[in-house]
Amino acid sequence: MLTSIAGKSVIVTGGSKGIGRGIAMVFARQGAKVMIAARGEAAAKATVAEIEAAGGTAAWHATDVADWDSVQQMVATTVETFGGVDILCANAGIFPQIKLVDMSPSDWDEVMSVNLKSSFLCVKACIPIFEKASKGRVVLTSSITGPVTGYPGWAHYRASKSGQLGFLKTAAMELARYGTTINAVMPGNIMTEGLADLGQDYLDGMAASIPLKRLGAVEDIGNAALYFASDEAGYVTGQQIVVDGGQILPESLEAISEI
């Protein structure tokens, strides 16, 4: 059992829904003080209320993770509310499905800003806090889609998630001087509201291509993030872990049928 999270201050961007909500709930159950950074007030307040009802500590801040001023305010509010920032979970992301022939430059830019630029902005805003404390943890939510796999309609998403891992490698070296580690979780198909919107045929098809024969739960990603954020992972930095039920392992659906 990881015992080093209780009392820590955690920012979870995109923490009101989906994987971010799962991360927030996992950290809250371990006794962390969780700042939900999100744009949607209703969903953020509902997540905070659920954490508090279970005896946890949480707050929320309206944040545009692609805007530098908004990100700086998010960090300042967390310091004011919880006394610091021990852990940053840069999770916020979007994945609109648009094929290249229909994709506009603004479509591309929006995904890059929300998914990739935000990782840089959030890390940069936390550096003074980490430097002062001589320690910190950063966990990025990347994806298998991009670094490992592809799917039509997500060229911009794939590029942004691959970009996060490129950013990760150099950031790990630069953050080391502040006693701070940075690692990434690479989810496969995780059951979220966004994935449900793609339809039952998509969900059934994806489940059939996974050796464990099911989609993952948001808590599966939260548990991986929890490890990276712990004291027990203090000598792990610049790394990524795939959490996908074995999805990337088979050569084909025929291989799955042999299981």
LINLIN-V187190 format. One record per residue. N is the residue number from 1. RES is the residue in three letters. PSI is psi in degrees with one decimal (999 if undefined). OMEGA is omega in whole degrees, 0 to 359 (none if undefined). Layout:
n/res/psi/omega
N/RES/PSI/OMEGA
N/RES/PSI/OMEGA
This chain:
n/res/psi/omega
1/MET/133.5/177
2/LEU/123.2/188
3/THR/10.2/190
4/SER/8.4/186
5/ILE/-26.9/185
6/ALA/130.3/179
7/GLY/-8.8/180
8/LYS/151.3/177
9/SER/125.7/186
10/VAL/131.0/169
11/ILE/129.6/173
12/VAL/107.2/178
13/THR/144.5/187
14/GLY/32.7/189
15/GLY/5.3/184
16/SER/-16.7/184
17/LYS/164.1/170
18/GLY/-139.0/182
19/ILE/-39.6/180
20/GLY/-41.1/177
21/ARG/-40.8/178
22/GLY/-42.4/177
23/ILE/-46.6/181
24/ALA/-43.4/182
25/MET/-40.2/179
26/VAL/-45.3/180
27/PHE/-40.7/180
28/ALA/-39.2/179
29/ARG/-22.4/177
30/GLN/6.4/176
31/GLY/10.2/178
32/ALA/155.9/173
33/LYS/117.5/193
34/VAL/124.9/172
35/MET/115.8/177
36/ILE/113.9/177
37/ALA/114.9/185
38/ALA/165.4/178
39/ARG/-30.0/184
40/GLY/113.8/184
41/GLU/-46.8/186
42/ALA/-48.1/181
43/ALA/-38.5/180
44/ALA/-45.0/180
45/LYS/-36.4/179
46/ALA/-38.9/178
47/THR/-43.3/177
48/VAL/-44.6/181
49/ALA/-39.2/180
50/GLU/-40.5/178
51/ILE/-45.0/181
52/GLU/-36.8/180
53/ALA/-27.3/179
54/ALA/6.1/178
55/GLY/7.1/181
56/GLY/179.9/180
57/THR/125.9/181
58/ALA/157.5/173
59/ALA/172.4/177
60/TRP/154.5/178
61/HIS/128.1/178
62/ALA/117.3/189
63/THR/133.5/167
64/ASP/103.2/188
65/VAL/-11.1/178
66/ALA/0.7/182
67/ASP/124.0/186
68/TRP/-44.6/180
69/ASP/-41.2/180
70/SER/-40.2/179
71/VAL/-41.7/178
72/GLN/-39.3/179
73/GLN/-36.5/176
74/MET/-46.4/181
75/VAL/-42.8/180
76/ALA/-41.4/179
77/THR/-38.2/178
78/THR/-42.4/178
79/VAL/-43.1/180
80/GLU/-38.3/185
81/THR/-43.2/188
82/PHE/-0.5/177
83/GLY/3.5/179
84/GLY/-174.8/173
85/VAL/110.9/178
86/ASP/-34.6/187
87/ILE/131.4/173
88/LEU/120.4/172
89/CYS/97.8/181
90/ALA/91.3/190
91/ASN/-23.0/188
92/ALA/136.3/178
93/GLY/158.3/177
94/ILE/155.1/180
95/PHE/62.7/175
96/PRO/133.7/183
97/GLN/110.5/181
98/ILE/121.8/178
99/LYS/155.5/187
100/LEU/-38.5/183
101/VAL/-27.2/181
102/ASP/-7.5/185
103/MET/130.2/177
104/SER/160.5/175
105/PRO/-34.6/179
106/SER/-33.0/174
107/ASP/-46.7/179
108/TRP/-48.8/183
109/ASP/-38.6/181
110/GLU/-45.4/180
111/VAL/-41.6/179
112/MET/-38.7/181
113/SER/-48.1/184
114/VAL/-38.1/187
115/ASN/-40.0/188
116/LEU/-52.8/179
117/LYS/-37.1/181
118/SER/-33.8/178
119/SER/-45.8/177
120/PHE/-47.5/183
121/LEU/-44.4/183
122/CYS/-42.2/177
123/VAL/-47.0/181
124/LYS/-42.5/182
125/ALA/-26.9/182
126/CYS/-13.5/185
127/ILE/-45.5/179
128/PRO/-33.6/179
129/ILE/-45.7/179
130/PHE/-39.2/180
131/GLU/-43.7/180
132/LYS/-38.1/182
133/ALA/-14.1/185
134/SER/28.1/177
135/LYS/160.9/177
136/GLY/165.4/177
137/ARG/136.7/174
138/VAL/132.0/175
139/VAL/121.3/176
140/LEU/143.0/169
141/THR/103.1/176
142/SER/-136.8/181
143/SER/157.6/169
144/ILE/-23.8/180
145/THR/106.7/184
146/GLY/-73.9/179
147/PRO/-28.7/185
148/VAL/-46.7/186
149/THR/172.1/176
150/GLY/164.0/178
151/TYR/135.2/182
152/PRO/135.9/178
153/GLY/-5.5/184
154/TRP/37.2/178
155/ALA/-42.7/180
156/HIS/-41.1/177
157/TYR/-45.2/180
158/ARG/-43.8/180
159/ALA/-39.0/182
160/SER/-38.3/182
161/LYS/-34.3/172
162/SER/-39.0/179
163/GLY/-36.0/178
164/GLN/-40.1/182
165/LEU/-32.1/173
166/GLY/-44.2/176
167/PHE/-41.9/183
168/LEU/-43.6/188
169/LYS/-45.7/179
170/THR/-37.9/178
171/ALA/-36.6/180
172/ALA/-40.5/179
173/MET/-41.1/183
174/GLU/-33.1/181
175/LEU/-16.5/182
176/ALA/-32.1/181
177/ARG/-18.1/178
178/TYR/12.4/182
179/GLY/26.4/187
180/THR/136.0/175
181/THR/155.1/176
182/ILE/127.6/181
183/ASN/171.6/183
184/ALA/142.7/170
185/VAL/135.0/180
186/MET/91.5/181
187/PRO/149.8/165
188/GLY/-139.5/180
189/ASN/109.5/182
190/ILE/136.3/183
191/MET/107.3/179
192/THR/173.4/177
193/GLU/-41.3/181
194/GLY/-40.2/180
195/LEU/-37.7/179
196/ALA/-32.1/180
197/ASP/-17.8/181
198/LEU/-9.9/174
199/GLY/156.4/184
200/GLN/-35.2/179
201/ASP/-41.5/178
202/TYR/-46.4/182
203/LEU/-43.6/180
204/ASP/-40.7/180
205/GLY/-41.1/179
206/MET/-42.4/178
207/ALA/-36.6/180
208/ALA/-22.6/182
209/SER/3.6/183
210/ILE/126.6/181
211/PRO/-37.3/179
212/LEU/-3.1/173
213/LYS/27.3/177
214/ARG/157.8/172
215/LEU/156.9/180
216/GLY/165.3/175
217/ALA/154.2/181
218/VAL/-30.0/179
219/GLU/-26.6/177
220/ASP/-38.8/178
221/ILE/-38.8/177
222/GLY/-39.5/180
223/ASN/-38.3/177
224/ALA/-41.9/177
225/ALA/-37.8/179
226/LEU/-42.3/178
227/TYR/-50.0/181
228/PHE/-30.0/183
229/ALA/-8.8/187
230/SER/163.7/172
231/ASP/-31.0/180
232/GLU/-21.9/179
233/ALA/23.3/185
234/GLY/-17.4/180
235/TYR/19.5/179
236/VAL/118.7/178
237/THR/149.7/181
238/GLY/21.6/185
239/GLN/166.9/176
240/GLN/149.7/178
241/ILE/132.3/178
242/VAL/128.1/177
243/VAL/91.7/190
244/ASP/11.9/180
245/GLY/16.4/181
246/GLY/13.6/187
247/GLN/-37.7/186
248/ILE/-0.3/187
249/LEU/-42.8/184
250/PRO/146.4/175
251/GLU/-28.0/183
252/SER/171.5/174
253/LEU/-26.9/177
254/GLU/-36.3/177
255/ALA/-37.4/178
256/ILE/-37.6/183
257/SER/-16.5/179
258/GLU/-9.4/183
259/ILE/999/none
